[in-house]
Amino acid sequence: VAELQRLGVPRVPAVSIGDRAVHGWNPAGYAALLGVPYTEAAQLPPRELAARLDRILESSEALVARLDAGQLDTIPPERKRSIRDLGYHIFRVGLSFIDAMDHGRLPETWFDERAPAGMLDGADVARWGALVRGRITGWFEGAGDDEFARVVDVYYGPQGAHDLLERTAWHCAQHLRQLYILAERLGVSAPAPLPVETFKGLPLPDALW
């Protein structure tokens, strides 16, 4: 870490060789630094990613609305976070992209936020999710294509807006997968099957947790 700081890199991830370093999640930059060939993976266009993100959040909203206060209190063994906080987190992750574009930065603390005290049952979480979806939709309606060429100061390093949008979409999709599993454990029927077609083209991890 001290060596990275000497090179002006505040934190990992980063790759350094001699006095040169590439900070943030930047596979193409890493390859250029190492002098090895690299082919970028195919990436969905920003407007398509925005549509996918909205469908993921819509599915989250519909499912979480079916959970009562007691069910939302459940803490799964895979991670010590209540289902209430997971539901809140899905929408906070989606909103984080818009906040990051507005402020030019994305601190890790945004992802540590928990559902507020007044958010008691699934209907409360779903209503907030609907407001989040409205704000996200409004932002994309007003955004020019040049917005997606910007670079944002993310807590793990600088990241292009297009890459950050893709990461936001699959991050929300990953948590939606978890929410479906947890609802099934509780005997709650989802209003629709998991929208797996929406996940096509997103670099989702194989593991659920």
Stockholm file with secondary structure:
# STOCKHOLM 1.0

chainA/1-209         VAELQRLGVPRVPAVSIGDRAVHGWNPAGYAALLGVPYTEAAQLPPRELAARLDRILESSEALVARLDAGQLDTIPPERKRSIRDLGYHIFRVGLSFIDAMDHGRLPETWFDERAPAGMLDGADVARWGALVRGRITGWFEGAGDDEFARVVDVYYGPQGAHDLLERTAWHCAQHLRQLYILAERLGVSAPAPLPVETFKGLPLPDALW
#=GR chainA/1-209 SS CHHHHHTTCCSSSEEEETTEEEESSCHHHHHHHHTCCCCCCCCCCHHHHHHHHHHHHHHHHHHHTTCCHHHHTCCCTTSSCCHHHHHHHHHHHHHHHHHHHHHSEECGGGGGCCCCTTCCSHHHHHHHHHHHHHHHHHHHHHCCGGGGGCEEEETTEEEEHHHHHHHHHHHHHHHHHHHHHHHHHTTCCCSSCCCGGGGTTSCCCSSCC
#=GC SS_cons         CHHHHHTTCCSSSEEEETTEEEESSCHHHHHHHHTCCCCCCCCCCHHHHHHHHHHHHHHHHHHHTTCCHHHHTCCCTTSSCCHHHHHHHHHHHHHHHHHHHHHSEECGGGGGCCCCTTCCSHHHHHHHHHHHHHHHHHHHHHCCGGGGGCEEEETTEEEEHHHHHHHHHHHHHHHHHHHHHHHHHTTCCCSSCCCGGGGTTSCCCSSCC
//
